Every structure is written in C-alpha cells, then in structure tokens.
Amino acid sequence: MPDLPALPVSELLALDRRHVWHPYGPMPGRVDPLVVESASGVRLRTSSGDLVDGMSSWWSAVHGYNHPVLNEAAREQLGRMSHVMFGGLTHEPAVRLAKLLVDMSPDGLEHVFLADSGSVSVEVAVKMCLQYWRSLGRGGKQRLLTWRGGYHGDTWQPMSVCDPEGGMHELWSGVLPRQVFVDAPPADYEEAYAEQLRAAIERHADELAAVIVEPVVQGAGGMRFHSPAYLRVLREACDAHDVLLVFDEIATGFGRTGALFAAEHAAVTPDVMCVGKALTGGYLTMAATLCTPRVAEGISRGEVPVLAHGPTFMGNPLAASVACASIGLLLGQDWLAEVKRIEAGLREGLAPARELPGVRDVRVLGAIGVVQLDHEVDMRAATEAAVREGVWLRPFRDLVYTMPPYVTGDEDVARIARAVCAAAKEG
Ligand SMILES: *Cc1c(COP(=O)(O)O)cnc(C)c1O
C-alpha cells in the first residue's frame, strides 16, 4: 500500500477544523490547535517549534515521550499480541499489572478491575458501591456525596459528581442523577468544616452509597489543594454511618503530589480507588478500579453475584505491558527526590507571579504548580505567551498551571515557571 502523502500544515488544520472534535470544542473548530509532529523527552516538536511540555499530556506522561524502556515494552508486547478479549481469557501483562497495583496501593485494596479510561473506572467504582449495598439488601443507598470543586470525568455518573458550578451541570440538571454536595474543602484544616462533613454524611446516611472525592488535590475542577486531615474525617464518618469511601486518584496517583498515592498523606485506605492517567506513562489509555475484599465479597454474595461490567478492550495487553514497565521505571528510581526537586524549582520559579497584577494565588504541591488569576484567563494570549517562552501550557478558567514530567531537568523547570508567569501576565 502506498503511503498517504504527508499533509501540509495548512491543509491538515483546515481538515481538522472541519471534521475533528477536540476536547470541550465546538464543531466546526474556532481556534487552530498546534500540530505535533513528534515528541521526545520533555519536548514536543510542533508547528510552532520545539516546546517543553508543562502538562505531561494531562498528568499522564510522567517519564516524558519516546522513552526507550516504554517503547521496548510496547514493541515486545506487539510481537506477542496487542489485544485479546478478557472474557474467559487472561494473560501475564494484566495479572502482573494487577499484582503491582495491589502491592503499591494503600493496604487493604486487593482486587483490580481494569478499565479503558478514567471516566469508565469511576463508573465502575460507582457501580461497585451501589451494587454492594443492594447485595446487602439496602438498595435505598443509591446516592453519592462529594464536595464542590471536584472533577471525576465526562461520562454520566462522573459528571454528576463534578463541580456543579462548572457550567456543564446546569445544562444537564434534571437529567443527571442528583447527588449530595457539600462546600469545597478549605486549604487548611478547620474544625467547623470537618463538622459540616460529618453532619452531611450522618444526615444522608440512609440514601448514601458512597462518598467520592479526589484526595488532597482537586484537579480539573479548580486545581485546589486541601488538608489531608479531611480524608481521615471522611474515613471515620463513613465507617460510623455505613457509607463507602471512594478516592479518585486518577490525577494524583503515581507520585504526583509527593506520595505514591495522595491517600498516603493521611494514611487512609478507601474502600474503592480509581487510578488512570499516569498508569501507562501516558502511552495508552488504561485505568483501574481497586477495591477491598469487603466490597468484592459483598457484591459476590448478592442476588446477582457478579459485577456486570466488561469493556471490549478490558485488560488490553499492550496497555498493561506498558503500564508494568512504567511502574517499574517509577519505582526503580528515587521518584520522590525528582518530585521534590521539581517542587522546589516551581516554588522558586513561580514566586515572582505573586507580585503580578491580577494574580489571586500561587500554590505548589509536589510536581504541581498553580497560578490562580482574579479573572477568566485569555486562553489565546496566555498560550501564545507560553509558546514564546518555548513551553506548552493549557490554561483554563482562572488558572495557569503546570504538572511537568518527572524527568524535566532544572533548566526546563525554570523555563516552564517563566512561561507560567508570562502566561499569567499576558492572560
Ligand atoms: C482525568 C480525570 C478523570 C477522567 O479520566 P479520563 O481518562 O479522562 O476519562 C477522572 N477523575 C480525575 C480526578 C481526573 O483527573
């Protein structure tokens, strides 16, 4: 078969605008995306030149691009099989991955459901919780409680627990399941807020299947950080009132906050935990829902003693192989030292942003840096300012933020910080 002719950039963009949906985009598109030709290390080769990636492709590419070890894992697995169905069949990559996840996650999580995206892993988590109570004859426990400012994905159940102020919610009010919301968690521990959490869980206990939150860092819902002590409050209140606790670690997992999983900051084990994003080092789409024996046994004692979920690409061997290699890379190095190094670089490099007009807050935790403005960011001006500094950023709402790959060198961390400042100034 002859190769397709390479499209000139202008033609590619014209076709893109006309035919291709982009995340949260209109159709036809209104702004031209950058065209990426290839990526290596922390650099994207784009139609606007080489850019240092400040986004890790939305939290996922923690080891950078085109990594020889991950490439080799994919190549090796391709030579065996890229996919087989998971019903009635199993394979070493999936089994090894499940064992790795059980070993590295908080004690008590022992069973792994492999899903094909973060949103699906949250759907599975919700299904597990509802089915658990149904199996125990308490089918009235069907609602979820969460705090505002969260993000859990774009499919139906996840959307219902995303921040209700996000805009999309209003569009779907009356259609989405109605969940219980409490205020967003304050950054520091406040007893009055802890009391509010306890009271809400107690008040709604009869109808609550689970509390679901992002531990320590709320990502796409607003890039807010909160005291890990609230996770202990949730654990205790959930235990006291027969409610399950779900941690969505899809953004925070695999070291990003300075702990392997953010739950460790509070030494709390949830009943169900979702991971995704960095699971495959940003190579392939895969996520997982882990649960405790209590949840699994509860479901398996019910009138329908199975978890009725089974995506076509469940346990995909190619993704599972790369995930095993990515976890091996992470644990085979002093990942905490790298995250702390980036944290120090971001603290220093973002400090000048505090003096900029229009900046409301600057915060850094682990390998995450956030500049919050007092106005909606001008996406185009902010993105262009970052590109002029040689950096790829994707600001949203009132936020200019970065979560660089862990392999980002000190000079590139400084460059990213300069770009965040420039984007905050211009945006
Ligand atoms: C990105 C994200 C999701 C959704 O994952 P997808 O793979 O995009 O479906 C869910 N929860 C959190 C916390 C996320 O950051």
The ligand as a Gaussian input file, in Angstrom:
#p B3LYP/6-31G(d) Opt

LIG

0 1
 C       -8.930000      12.978000      34.115000
 C       -9.688000      12.561000      35.311000
 C      -10.779000      11.679000      35.202000
 C      -11.274000      11.146000      33.883000
 O      -10.329000      10.344000      33.240000
 P      -10.447000      10.113000      31.648000
 O       -9.364000       9.131000      31.360000
 O      -10.230000      11.464000      31.026000
 O      -11.810000       9.585000      31.387000
 C      -11.423000      11.324000      36.361000
 N      -11.031000      11.793000      37.557000
 C       -9.984000      12.622000      37.708000
 C       -9.575000      13.080000      39.067000
 C       -9.281000      13.056000      36.582000
 O       -8.267000      13.901000      36.719000

